[in-house]
């Protein structure tokens, strides 16, 4: 049996977790979270706030920006539901737009969807492939959009346009224009869920790349409080001798990351660029080579002159297939002992969103991509002979 995805639990992870359990005396936010945030800061040169999930990190930033009832947040129709739920859960209205052939938000559709109520845009680096950040910025920073922008919060006044909050759940390690993808938006939010390239079991991180006049260090300090019920000291800090006194300075959320989770991610992040990411890339390219000879294969992009993926998913599309043929193929692969998946069912096809009035007919490209997409196993620890077995069986069935 070849599962679709497995987390990497190796000796480095076990050692780091054991250190958390036996040496630090701390399980909730403490020294391991501090170390993980520092590792992210060293890599990107930007402050990062660790949280307990991508969803809570995105909600935190929308609330930080003053987004709420009466406001609109634009998201692609082709993504996981969390991209929309983070806005719905704070009372905002979600506006969906269609995607391009590479699964990323269509900048033309974005420009057409912006209204005076638009306060944030959440593009998605689907499968680890970065969005066209330059094109998205060009839309948001245009004179027309700035003129129509109606701020309702002090931070909205400071930015003067909708917030570009990148859903980087899949794309830690991806690059755009020779730089880390976190430099592509105002804010990027990573996911460290169990199936992601770097995992903490559950968790994520908010990376700040806000333009002036924002003070990144000041906003980092505020968000550390804001992510802990607005409390000015963590339990770890209060536990130090004489450190009990605290204050509540904002109506925050309780979304901090526990140390026991941070320990897992810390062990993986330390060797991500040197070992884990190159191995994922090699597996991705092995798939590309195998299917590149097949005239029915529509291959996912891995690298071009501007962008390079984090190789989180291998989103293979099969020319000429519809939903029924794709689903039958998945069943055949399962009988052969191979786990596959589909990323994703477009949100307008899901019950919640249909009941809210969204129609898949309004997003034709999203459906066209979905109906013949199959995601193949790709993760650290997957062997070459397993990749070959996946390819041989899929080619045989088609």
Secondary structure as GFF3:
##gff-version 3
##sequence-region A 1 398
A	DSSP	alpha_helix	11	19	.	.	.	ID=ss1
A	DSSP	pi_helix	20	24	.	.	.	ID=ss2
A	DSSP	alpha_helix	31	44	.	.	.	ID=ss3
A	DSSP	beta_strand	48	51	.	.	.	ID=ss4
A	DSSP	alpha_helix	54	64	.	.	.	ID=ss5
A	DSSP	beta_strand	72	76	.	.	.	ID=ss6
A	DSSP	alpha_helix	82	88	.	.	.	ID=ss7
A	DSSP	beta_strand	93	97	.	.	.	ID=ss8
A	DSSP	alpha_helix	107	113	.	.	.	ID=ss9
A	DSSP	beta_strand	118	122	.	.	.	ID=ss10
A	DSSP	three_ten_helix	126	128	.	.	.	ID=ss11
A	DSSP	alpha_helix	133	140	.	.	.	ID=ss12
A	DSSP	alpha_helix	143	148	.	.	.	ID=ss13
A	DSSP	alpha_helix	154	159	.	.	.	ID=ss14
A	DSSP	beta_strand	163	167	.	.	.	ID=ss15
A	DSSP	beta_strand	175	176	.	.	.	ID=ss16
A	DSSP	beta_strand	179	180	.	.	.	ID=ss17
A	DSSP	three_ten_helix	181	183	.	.	.	ID=ss18
A	DSSP	beta_strand	187	191	.	.	.	ID=ss19
A	DSSP	beta_strand	204	208	.	.	.	ID=ss20
A	DSSP	alpha_helix	216	226	.	.	.	ID=ss21
A	DSSP	alpha_helix	235	238	.	.	.	ID=ss22
A	DSSP	alpha_helix	259	269	.	.	.	ID=ss23
A	DSSP	pi_helix	272	276	.	.	.	ID=ss24
A	DSSP	alpha_helix	277	291	.	.	.	ID=ss25
A	DSSP	beta_strand	297	298	.	.	.	ID=ss26
A	DSSP	beta_strand	307	308	.	.	.	ID=ss27
A	DSSP	beta_strand	314	318	.	.	.	ID=ss28
A	DSSP	alpha_helix	323	335	.	.	.	ID=ss29
A	DSSP	three_ten_helix	347	349	.	.	.	ID=ss30
A	DSSP	alpha_helix	351	355	.	.	.	ID=ss31
A	DSSP	three_ten_helix	360	362	.	.	.	ID=ss32
A	DSSP	alpha_helix	364	370	.	.	.	ID=ss33
A	DSSP	beta_strand	373	376	.	.	.	ID=ss34
A	DSSP	alpha_helix	384	397	.	.	.	ID=ss35
###
